[in-house]
Amino acid sequence: MSRDIGARLRIRNESGASIVVALVFFLICAIIGSVVVTAASVNAKAVQTHSAAQQDELSVGSAAQTIGHQLESAELTNVQENVKDAKPTISANTLSLAAAFWDEHGAAILEARHENEKFASIDMTVDASAADGSLASAKKVNGVIEINHDLDIVVKLTLATGSGDSVASSPYNMTVYLQCIPTYNASGALVAFSYEPAVIKKGW
């Protein structure tokens, strides 16, 4: 009789131990599964953030390339700084954006230069999407065009909006520089000008 009781106790003890082991194993699996899911979630967010950052940088970079390529094509002749509202002649080699810019602002820019005044900066928005759709998801890029007395051009590009330090310190800002190549007549008057290839750098 005592042997039967002892055997039953051992069976119960072994059964209870098996249940405990199973519970511990299940708990370990649950913890590991939770860690794996958390790691996967963190990794997915990191990939998404990295992808968004790449897209932002690509948007500004594409805008900078477009603006630089357009503005460096400008070739202007028949410049008459001393004649009010006289527009310079735009060469047929000048690309569309540059041609539109100089057609609209050329007379005012040259008049300001003649009067030794600073020409007001011009705000612009650039659609960085490529014509073939390869950058269809690119964002709109904000820009400011500044022109100095020597007709050198500086274009500041950003994805940020507003003004102040938050815009100036945006991580995806880019600057496009274009140096003017002037032509003067025998009297020293400016009669024509074009531009060196654009130089692009990160930041402002």
C-alpha positions as CSV (number, residue, x, y, z in Angstrom):
1,M,0.0,0.0,0.0
2,S,2.8,2.5,0.9
3,R,4.6,1.6,-2.3
4,D,1.4,2.6,-4.3
5,I,1.2,5.9,-2.5
6,G,4.8,6.6,-3.0
7,A,4.5,5.8,-6.7
8,R,1.5,8.1,-7.1
9,L,3.4,10.9,-5.3
10,R,6.3,10.5,-7.6
11,I,4.0,10.6,-10.6
12,R,2.3,13.7,-9.3
13,N,5.7,15.4,-8.6
14,E,7.0,14.5,-12.0
15,S,3.8,15.7,-13.6
16,G,4.0,19.0,-11.7
17,A,7.6,19.5,-12.6
18,S,6.8,18.9,-16.3
19,I,4.1,21.6,-16.1
20,V,6.5,24.1,-14.4
21,V,9.1,23.3,-17.1
22,A,6.5,23.8,-19.8
23,L,5.5,27.2,-18.3
24,V,9.1,28.4,-18.0
25,F,9.7,27.3,-21.6
26,F,6.6,29.1,-22.8
27,L,7.6,32.3,-20.8
28,I,11.1,32.2,-22.4
29,C,9.6,31.9,-25.9
30,A,7.2,34.7,-25.2
31,I,10.0,37.0,-24.0
32,I,12.2,36.1,-27.0
33,G,9.2,36.7,-29.4
34,S,8.6,40.1,-27.8
35,V,12.2,41.0,-28.2
36,V,12.2,39.9,-31.8
37,V,9.0,41.9,-32.6
38,T,10.3,45.0,-30.8
39,A,13.7,44.7,-32.7
40,A,11.8,44.3,-36.0
41,S,9.6,47.3,-35.2
42,V,12.6,49.5,-34.3
43,N,14.5,48.3,-37.4
44,A,11.4,49.1,-39.6
45,K,11.2,52.6,-38.1
46,A,14.9,53.2,-38.6
47,V,14.6,52.1,-42.3
48,Q,11.6,54.3,-42.8
49,T,13.4,57.3,-41.2
50,H,16.5,56.7,-43.3
51,S,14.4,56.4,-46.5
52,A,12.7,59.7,-45.7
53,A,16.0,61.4,-45.0
54,Q,17.4,60.1,-48.3
55,Q,14.2,61.4,-50.1
56,D,14.6,64.8,-48.5
57,E,18.2,65.1,-49.5
58,L,17.4,63.9,-53.0
59,S,14.7,66.5,-53.4
60,V,17.0,69.4,-52.5
61,G,19.9,68.0,-54.5
62,S,17.7,67.6,-57.6
63,A,16.4,71.1,-57.2
64,A,20.0,72.4,-56.9
65,Q,21.1,70.6,-60.0
66,T,18.1,71.9,-62.0
67,I,18.5,75.5,-60.9
68,G,22.2,75.4,-61.5
69,H,21.9,73.9,-64.9
70,Q,19.3,76.4,-65.9
71,L,20.9,79.6,-64.6
72,E,24.4,78.8,-65.9
73,S,23.0,78.7,-69.4
74,A,22.1,82.4,-69.4
75,E,23.8,84.4,-72.1
76,L,22.7,88.1,-72.3
77,T,23.8,90.8,-74.8
78,N,22.8,94.3,-75.7
79,V,23.0,95.3,-72.1
80,Q,22.1,99.0,-71.5
81,E,22.4,99.8,-67.9
82,N,22.0,103.5,-68.4
83,V,18.6,103.1,-70.2
84,K,15.6,102.7,-67.8
85,D,13.6,99.6,-68.3
86,A,15.8,98.4,-71.1
87,K,15.8,94.6,-71.2
88,P,19.0,92.7,-72.2
89,T,18.8,90.4,-75.3
90,I,18.5,86.8,-74.2
91,S,20.5,84.3,-76.3
92,A,18.6,81.4,-77.9
93,N,21.0,79.1,-76.0
94,T,19.5,80.2,-72.7
95,L,17.3,77.6,-71.1
96,S,13.7,78.2,-70.3
97,L,13.9,79.0,-66.5
98,A,16.9,81.3,-66.9
99,A,15.2,83.0,-69.9
100,A,12.0,83.6,-67.9
101,F,14.0,84.9,-65.0
102,W,16.0,87.4,-67.0
103,D,13.0,88.5,-69.0
104,E,11.1,89.3,-65.9
105,H,13.9,90.7,-63.7
106,G,16.7,91.7,-66.0
107,A,15.9,95.3,-66.5
108,A,15.4,95.9,-62.7
109,I,18.6,94.0,-61.9
110,L,20.7,96.0,-64.3
111,E,19.1,99.3,-63.2
112,A,19.9,98.5,-59.6
113,R,23.4,97.7,-60.5
114,H,23.8,101.0,-62.4
115,E,22.5,102.9,-59.4
116,N,24.7,101.0,-57.0
117,E,21.7,99.7,-55.2
118,K,21.1,96.2,-53.9
119,F,18.6,94.2,-55.9
120,A,15.9,92.7,-53.7
121,S,16.1,88.9,-53.3
122,I,13.5,86.8,-55.1
123,D,11.6,83.9,-53.5
124,M,10.9,80.8,-55.5
125,T,9.6,77.3,-55.3
126,V,11.2,74.4,-57.2
127,D,9.4,71.2,-58.2
128,A,12.2,68.7,-57.9
129,S,10.2,65.9,-59.7
130,A,11.9,64.6,-62.8
131,A,10.0,64.8,-66.1
132,D,10.3,61.0,-66.5
133,G,8.7,60.4,-63.1
134,S,11.8,59.0,-61.5
135,L,11.5,61.6,-58.7
136,A,7.7,61.7,-58.7
137,S,7.7,61.6,-54.8
138,A,10.2,64.5,-54.5
139,K,9.1,67.4,-52.4
140,K,8.6,71.0,-53.2
141,V,11.8,72.9,-52.4
142,N,11.8,76.6,-51.3
143,G,14.5,78.9,-52.6
144,V,15.8,82.5,-52.5
145,I,17.8,84.0,-55.4
146,E,20.2,86.8,-54.5
147,I,22.3,88.8,-57.0
148,N,25.2,91.1,-56.1
149,H,26.6,94.1,-57.8
150,D,28.9,91.9,-59.9
151,L,25.8,90.0,-61.1
152,D,27.0,86.8,-59.3
153,I,24.1,84.7,-58.3
154,V,23.5,82.8,-55.0
155,V,20.5,80.5,-54.7
156,K,19.7,79.2,-51.2
157,L,17.5,76.1,-51.2
158,T,15.7,74.4,-48.3
159,L,12.8,72.1,-47.4
160,A,12.0,74.2,-44.3
161,T,9.4,76.9,-44.2
162,G,9.4,80.2,-42.4
163,S,12.5,82.2,-41.5
164,G,15.2,82.4,-38.9
165,D,17.7,80.0,-37.4
166,S,15.5,77.0,-37.8
167,V,15.5,77.4,-41.6
168,A,19.2,78.3,-41.8
169,S,20.1,75.2,-39.8
170,S,17.9,72.7,-41.7
171,P,20.0,69.6,-42.4
172,Y,19.1,69.5,-46.1
173,N,19.9,73.1,-47.1
174,M,22.0,73.6,-50.2
175,T,23.5,76.6,-51.9
176,V,24.0,77.2,-55.7
177,Y,26.8,79.7,-56.7
178,L,27.1,81.1,-60.2
179,Q,29.9,83.5,-61.0
180,C,29.2,86.1,-63.7
181,I,31.5,86.5,-66.8
182,P,31.1,90.1,-67.9
183,T,32.0,91.7,-71.2
184,Y,32.8,95.4,-71.4
185,N,33.2,97.8,-74.3
186,A,36.2,100.1,-74.9
187,S,34.5,102.7,-72.6
188,G,34.2,100.3,-69.7
189,A,30.5,99.8,-70.0
190,L,29.0,96.4,-69.5
191,V,27.6,95.2,-72.8
192,A,27.1,91.4,-72.3
193,F,27.5,88.7,-69.7
194,S,27.2,84.9,-69.1
195,Y,28.0,82.5,-66.3
196,E,30.5,80.0,-65.1
197,P,29.2,76.5,-64.4
198,A,27.2,76.3,-61.2
199,V,28.9,75.3,-58.0
200,I,26.7,73.4,-55.5
201,K,27.5,72.9,-51.8
202,K,25.6,71.6,-48.8
203,G,24.4,74.1,-46.2
204,W,24.0,77.9,-46.5
